[in-house]
Amino acid sequence: MNDTTMAPVPQLPGGRFEGREAFQQRVRDALACAAREGWSELILCDANFHDWPLGERAVAESLQQWARTGRRLTMLAADYAEVVRRHARFVQWRVRWDHIVVCRRAGAADPQDLPSAIWSPHWVLQRHDPLRCNGVTGVEPERCILLREAINEWLERKSSPGFPASTLGL
């Protein structure tokens, strides 16, 4: 097969992004790519996920396609109230796939200190200014390692389990 008959492989963008729409589109693209390429691990981190497109049908479909045995999604937030309030499709998906989703809560954190990011072994997104939705994406190993180390600090030392899939009562 020659190069003219092969379909091009979609690439996730690298470099700077600015604005809410650019940020949200990168989130959509990342989750679609994770589903398509079968990424085994994802970490989503944000103070409250307020302006993430988690409740959109396309995002829910990407997550549904991504979710399989051997996959793991870790979420880290200061508070999950906005997720429950704004992202009903995601909350329903999370209940169904509780066995592959780990949610951690950094409740004592200043929301400005918590990274706003997507980490995977293949590509990362980090918002440096969540209010203006400015940040950077890329595949550079150093960028991936530094972001993972920053997130691990929160996951291992500054958070506890949070956002249960269901609330058990008597």
C-alpha positions, 0 to 999 in steps of 0.5 A: 500500500502506498502513502496516497491510499493510506488514511492519515493518522490523526494527531493531537495538537502540541503547543500553546492554546488560548481560550475556553473553546480551544481548551474544550476542543483539546479535551474532546480530541484527547478523549476521542484519541484515547478511545481510538488508540486504546490508551491504558491510563488517563488522569484528569485533574482540575479544581472543580471541572466547571468548564470541562466538556464532560457532560457532552454526548461526544465526550460520554461516547468517547469515554464509553469506547475507551472503557475496557478491561485493563483501563484506568481513569484517575480523577483529582479535584478540590470539589466534585459538586460542579461535576454532579451539577453540570455533567450528568452524562459523565456522572452516569458513565462514572457509576457504570464504570466505577471499577476502572475509575478512581476519584481523589479529593484534595479538599484542603487545597487552594483551587488555584494550586491544583493542576488543571490537566490531562495526563496520559503516557502518550500526550499531556494537556496543562492549563497554566491559567484556568481562568483564561483557559491558557495552557500547553499540550505536547508529547515531550517526555520531560513535559509528561514526567514533570506533570506526572510528578506534580500530580502524583504529589497531590494524589499520594500526599494531599488527597483522599478518596472522594466522589463515590459512585454511589452513596450507601445508606441504611 
